[in-house]
Amino acid sequence: MNNTENVSSFNRVNIQSNMKDQKTFKVFIVEDDLWYSSMLEYYLLLNPDYVIQKFDTAKSFLAKLHEKPDVVTLDYSLPDMNGDLLLAQVRESSPDTKVIIISGQEEVKVALDLLKKGAYDYIVKDEDAKDRLWNTINHLRETVELKQEIETLKEEVTRKYDFSNAIIGHSQPIMRVFSMMEKAAKTNITVSITGETGTGKELVAKSIHYNSPRKQQRFVAVNVAAIPRDLLETELFGHEKGAFTGAISRRIGKFEEASKGTFFLDEIGELDINMQAKLLRTLQEKEIIRVGSNEVVKIDVRIIVATHRNLLEMVRAGTFREDLYYRLLGLPINLPPLRERENDVLIIAKYFIDQFCKENCLNGKNLTTDAKKKLLNHSFPGNVRELKSVIELACVMAEDQDIQAEHLNVMSQNAISDFVMKDVTLKEFTTKLIQYYLDKYNYDVLKVARKLDVGKSTIYRMIQNKEVFVNKKFSLEGSFLN
């Protein structure tokens, strides 16, 4: 056994012993010149992550092709099979395997023909061949790993936007939303999402996309309300060079960016009446025309729209086109406000606590009983977005593992009007009103009694019966004992 074979054997043993701990890259060398194949093997094994197998005939190589190597270096002039035919068989049986032709032929026509037939590269057998092969395979490996990382990220995104992971809660209203989302994900039907600000409309749209057949393609979102009206047309449809002052080059619009994927139009109720007509035509004809062009561009996108406004009322008022309304309606999904989702507020709060503590390297925290009651008694006009903000602040304010009611800053200036608008009994309204003033005036019972013109005994009784809550001990005279 010569030195080259000794080194190769030593390297092979080391590689096999470490395969469990390393990310390997499988390379097959198909070469009938045994000295040349050993030279290539020795050179490639300088990278310990490469696993090499050598074959001196096409037959022996094809018998192992089911192992799906990452790369094959293929001698074009094998004794038992034509190089063209062998390349075709590799392309058919293992399409992800990259084939590098290594040949003594220097004819450009042959090289170009093989590249057209699917070869990744063509290397002439000369003194630079091994260096070129080394560089080519290293580049290939980086490309394959990048592709694998992209696929992994896509899988992670899909898991992230799994319905049960993306939308947290177990209440009946949210279960109905899950049911509608599942129906939406199975087809390309247009989806219209309605709900108050902060209920998670874009999250629902992304979840539908990443659970649909289009999940491998792009999800493109545009907030109509955030783009000036005079810029919206070029944002959606793109423009040609010179279409207007400042258009120094062609720009692809969002519709084209979303090709084969999903296009999410948020706050669709803010769309200008003139743009509504152009959007309607786009949806009907499935084509767009860039600003400054006469060229028609066909599009294939799935449309999801969202709004916090009542589009049907806008149709009746003449501010939203009726024909566009019915074109966009598709499968309607209404997101319930947080106040109508029963105990979901506590489940979501716990999720936000754990997430914030993990991201900020804090010890775990828990809501006390009084804190939970305070959350349940709040109407959350800002919905989930407001809850997240409240919880993150509470995590910062709580000095130990317990989040107390006093750490929850939930009473907004509009709190009274919020629960006045709800359907509540007189007793419920009275309880919420007194709770609001207790929080506002730092639990000074006498001051609250004077403000509301009620007897202090009424408030004491409500505190004793746990109808309202305070976060400090107090005397019967209404002063607090710290």
Secondary structure as UniProt FT lines:
FT   HELIX           3..18
FT   TURN            19..21
FT   STRAND          25..30
FT   HELIX           34..44
FT   TURN            45..46
FT   TURN            48..49
FT   STRAND          50..55
FT   HELIX           58..62
FT   TURN            63..64
FT   HELIX           65..67
FT   STRAND          71..75
FT   HELIX           83..93
FT   TURN            95..96
FT   STRAND          98..103
FT   HELIX           108..116
FT   TURN            117..118
FT   STRAND          121..124
FT   TURN            127..128
FT   HELIX           129..160
FT   HELIX           163..166
FT   HELIX           172..185
FT   STRAND          191..194
FT   TURN            197..198
FT   HELIX           201..209
FT   TURN            210..211
FT   TURN            213..216
FT   STRAND          219..223
FT   HELIX           224..226
FT   HELIX           229..237
FT   STRAND          238..239
FT   TURN            241..242
FT   TURN            245..246
FT   STRAND          251..252
FT   HELIX           254..257
FT   TURN            258..260
FT   STRAND          262..266
FT   HELIX           268..270
FT   HELIX           273..285
FT   STRAND          287..289
FT   STRAND          296..298
FT   STRAND          302..307
FT   HELIX           311..317
FT   HELIX           322..329
FT   STRAND          330..334
FT   HELIX           338..340
FT   TURN            342..343
FT   HELIX           344..359
FT   TURN            360..361
FT   STRAND          366..367
FT   HELIX           369..376
FT   TURN            381..382
FT   HELIX           383..397
FT   STRAND          402..403
FT   HELIX           405..407
FT   TURN            413..414
FT   HELIX           415..420
FT   HELIX           426..440
FT   TURN            441..443
FT   HELIX           445..452
FT   HELIX           456..464
FT   TURN            465..466
FT   STRAND          473..474
FT   TURN            476..477
FT   STRAND          480..481
//
